[in-house]
Amino acid sequence: MLKVIIPPDRTVAVGPRAKDFITELYVKILHNARYDVKKWKGVPDLAKNMIVAYMLGIVASP
């Protein structure tokens, strides 16, 4: 489990493992999103849901 905090008023992860969280998120996006997609809104909803479910599974809530 990664111990990070994502403040409700920001869109960044903070904490001692924030870099690991971002790296893991980047890898997961590369594995689930098509390479020709330029923006997040172009990623299919199924892929987004898979990425979010995975990331929620590895993040420890404070």
Helices and strands as residue ranges (DSSP letters): E 2-3, H 18-32, G 40-42, H 45-58, E 59-60
